[in-house]
Amino acid sequence: MVEIRVALNAKAQLGEGPVWCPREQILYWVDSMEPAMKRFDPATGAVRSWAVPDLIGSFALREKGGAILALRRGFYTLDFATGAARTIAEPEAGSENRFNDGKCDRRGRFFAGSMHFAGLPRQPKGSLYRLDPDLSVRKVETGIRTSNGIGWSPDNRTMYYTDTRAHCIWAYAYDLDTGALTNRRTLADVPEETGSPDGLTVDSEGFVWSVNWGGARIVRYAPDGHIARTIMLPVTQPTSCSFGGADLRTLYVTSARDGLDEAQLAKEPLAGAIFAFEPGVTGLPEPRFAG
């Protein structure tokens, strides 16, 4: 049993993408629909917000300072000092898609994927892109309905990638030297009755933690795909997760209010909060964008 606590009652419409900064001992995250990037200090409870010019799917902290953003149409930089967002590239400009989840590999490349955003059902029109440190962009996967959780094994040989609407988490053979993905296999097919796989993170033992949107749970998968553990959460729409704290022993989980009516919100007053608990295993630090 674990004790799940409210780290921040953020009341986010669509809280996403938590990233712990070991240098600052700070949790960064986004509210996709506000849209804004956020900074939360667990020691003081202080929250800072940067408004961004369009829907935000994800971000990565940057070695040069500030952040790399995946906004609706593409990649941007964000200057924390001025709040200015500047365009790098918009590979989804003019499409029916928007960017969603993203993460950096351990060479500082930023991967972010898109999703069909022109009504339901979602069509397999999304793609996965790689933003290299030289700010060049490459499309590395296609045919995605809702691009979501991304992470890497501790040895960097496997990349995990989620298509929420396909109810699937894939595992690719990963070449850290080139950033190439090959030999896709299925890590987990997620039954619809347990929710839809959303954001994920990988712990120091190489197990994958995946939250289930609509399922009020987080699932820990072994590298061979079997379920090692399931933890129920106090909200039906958890969105993503990341290890943090001084020793990376705390798992932070974001959540959403989006799509819940007044009756549902009355039953889930903590929808949109950020939760925290200690699962008994440490995480891995999230890499920064190298460019």
ZAMARGU-4260 file (C-alpha; in steps of 0.2 Angstrom, whole numbers, plus 5000, padded with zeros to 4 digits):
<rodrens>
0) 5000/5000/5000 | 5006/5018/4996 | 4999/5034/5003 | 4994/5046/4989 | 4994/5064/4994
5) 4989/5080/4985 | 5006/5089/4980 | 4996/5104/4972 | 4978/5106/4970 | 4981/5114/4953
10) 4963/5112/4946 | 4971/5111/4929 | 4960/5108/4914 | 4973/5097/4906 | 4988/5095/4917
15) 5002/5086/4908 | 5021/5082/4906 | 5028/5083/4924 | 5047/5085/4923 | 5058/5086/4939
20) 5073/5098/4939 | 5086/5091/4950 | 5096/5107/4949 | 5082/5117/4956 | 5072/5104/4966
25) 5057/5110/4956 | 5043/5102/4947 | 5039/5109/4930 | 5023/5104/4921 | 5010/5111/4909
30) 4991/5115/4908 | 4989/5111/4889 | 4972/5120/4888 | 4976/5136/4898 | 4988/5136/4889
35) 5004/5138/4900 | 5020/5131/4907 | 5021/5130/4926 | 5034/5129/4939 | 5030/5121/4956
40) 5041/5122/4971 | 5036/5108/4983 | 5046/5115/4997 | 5036/5132/4998 | 5021/5128/4987
45) 5025/5143/4976 | 5018/5141/4958 | 5024/5152/4943 | 5016/5152/4926 | 5022/5157/4908
50) 5008/5159/4896 | 5011/5152/4879 | 5004/5157/4862 | 4995/5141/4858 | 4990/5124/4865
55) 5005/5115/4873 | 5008/5097/4872 | 5025/5095/4881 | 5042/5103/4884 | 5059/5099/4889
60) 5071/5110/4899 | 5086/5116/4889 | 5104/5116/4893 | 5106/5134/4887 | 5091/5139/4899
65) 5073/5140/4897 | 5064/5126/4888 | 5059/5118/4871 | 5040/5118/4868 | 5029/5107/4858
70) 5015/5118/4854 | 5000/5115/4843 | 5009/5116/4826 | 5027/5113/4831 | 5043/5117/4841
75) 5047/5133/4850 | 5059/5140/4863 | 5053/5148/4879 | 5064/5161/4888 | 5060/5160/4906
80) 5067/5177/4910 | 5056/5186/4897 | 5042/5174/4894 | 5045/5175/4875 | 5041/5160/4864
85) 5050/5159/4847 | 5047/5147/4833 | 5059/5134/4828 | 5049/5124/4815 | 5030/5120/4812
90) 5029/5103/4804 | 5011/5101/4808 | 5006/5119/4801 | 4990/5117/4790 | 4985/5100/4797
95) 4971/5094/4807 | 4984/5088/4821 | 4991/5096/4836 | 5007/5091/4846 | 5005/5081/4862
100) 5018/5072/4873 | 5037/5073/4871 | 5053/5068/4880 | 5072/5070/4878 | 5083/5055/4875
105) 5100/5055/4884 | 5109/5063/4870 | 5098/5078/4872 | 5086/5075/4857 | 5068/5080/4859
110) 5055/5068/4853 | 5037/5074/4852 | 5022/5067/4843 | 5006/5073/4836 | 4988/5068/4836
115) 4972/5070/4826 | 4963/5084/4833 | 4948/5087/4822 | 4934/5078/4831 | 4931/5060/4835
120) 4935/5046/4831 | 4953/5051/4830 | 4961/5046/4814 | 4978/5038/4812 | 4985/5055/4805
125) 4998/5059/4819 | 5017/5057/4818 | 5032/5056/4829 | 5046/5069/4826 | 5063/5071/4832
130) 5071/5088/4836 | 5090/5087/4836 | 5101/5099/4845 | 5106/5108/4829 | 5087/5112/4828
135) 5084/5101/4813 | 5067/5091/4813 | 5065/5073/4807 | 5049/5063/4806 | 5052/5046/4813
140) 5035/5037/4814 | 5018/5039/4806 | 5000/5032/4807 | 4997/5038/4825 | 4980/5042/4832
145) 4985/5050/4849 | 5004/5051/4852 | 5008/5050/4870 | 5020/5043/4884 | 5038/5042/4879
150) 5053/5035/4888 | 5069/5025/4887 | 5076/5010/4896 | 5091/5013/4908 | 5103/5005/4895
155) 5096/5017/4881 | 5093/5001/4870 | 5074/5002/4871 | 5062/5017/4868 | 5044/5016/4874
160) 5030/5025/4865 | 5011/5026/4868 | 4997/5028/4856 | 4982/5031/4867 | 4968/5028/4855
165) 4976/5012/4849 | 4977/5006/4867 | 4995/5001/4865 | 5012/5004/4872 | 5026/5000/4860
170) 5044/4996/4862 | 5057/5000/4849 | 5075/4995/4847 | 5084/5011/4850 | 5101/5017/4843
175) 5107/5031/4855 | 5121/5036/4843 | 5109/5040/4829 | 5092/5042/4837 | 5085/5029/4825
180) 5070/5018/4830 | 5068/5000/4823 | 5060/4983/4826 | 5044/4989/4834 | 5035/4977/4846
185) 5021/4978/4858 | 5025/4980/4876 | 5007/4981/4882 | 4989/4980/4874 | 4978/4990/4887
190) 4960/4984/4889 | 4948/4997/4886 | 4939/4993/4902 | 4955/4998/4912 | 4956/5015/4903
195) 4968/5022/4890 | 4987/5022/4891 | 4993/5040/4893 | 5009/5047/4899 | 5023/5036/4906
200) 5040/5036/4914 | 5054/5023/4917 | 5061/5019/4934 | 5079/5014/4938 | 5075/4995/4937
205) 5069/4997/4919 | 5050/4995/4923 | 5038/5007/4914 | 5025/5017/4924 | 5010/5021/4913
210) 4994/5031/4919 | 4977/5025/4913 | 4966/5040/4907 | 4948/5036/4912 | 4954/5021/4922
215) 4960/5030/4939 | 4976/5020/4939 | 4994/5019/4936 | 5002/5002/4930 | 5020/4996/4932
220) 5025/4985/4917 | 5040/4974/4918 | 5052/4975/4902 | 5044/4959/4896 | 5027/4967/4897
225) 5019/4959/4911 | 5010/4969/4924 | 5020/4970/4940 | 5009/4982/4950 | 4993/4992/4949
230) 4990/5007/4960 | 4973/5015/4960 | 4972/5035/4960 | 4958/5046/4967 | 4954/5054/4950
235) 4948/5045/4934 | 4959/5056/4922 | 4977/5055/4927 | 4988/5061/4912 | 5006/5058/4915
240) 5020/5054/4928 | 5038/5058/4933 | 5050/5054/4947 | 5056/5068/4958 | 5061/5073/4975
245) 5079/5075/4981 | 5082/5056/4978 | 5070/5053/4964 | 5059/5042/4975 | 5043/5052/4974
250) 5032/5049/4959 | 5022/5064/4954 | 5006/5062/4944 | 4996/5075/4934 | 4978/5075/4930
255) 4964/5083/4921 | 4947/5091/4923 | 4944/5092/4904 | 4928/5084/4899 | 4920/5081/4916
260) 4903/5089/4919 | 4897/5097/4935 | 4891/5081/4942 | 4907/5072/4939 | 4917/5086/4946
265) 4907/5086/4962 | 4912/5067/4964 | 4930/5071/4959 | 4935/5088/4968 | 4953/5084/4966
270) 4952/5082/4947 | 4966/5092/4939 | 4977/5091/4955 | 4995/5085/4955 | 4997/5069/4966
275) 5013/5062/4974 | 5018/5046/4982 | 5033/5035/4986 | 5032/5018/4976 | 5047/5010/4984
280) 5058/5012/4969 | 5069/5027/4962 | 5067/5035/4945 | 5079/5042/4932 | 5083/5060/4929
285) 5075/5068/4914 | 5088/5074/4901 | 5088/5091/4895 | 5088/5097/4877 | 5106/5098/4871
290) 5104/5112/4859
</rodrens>
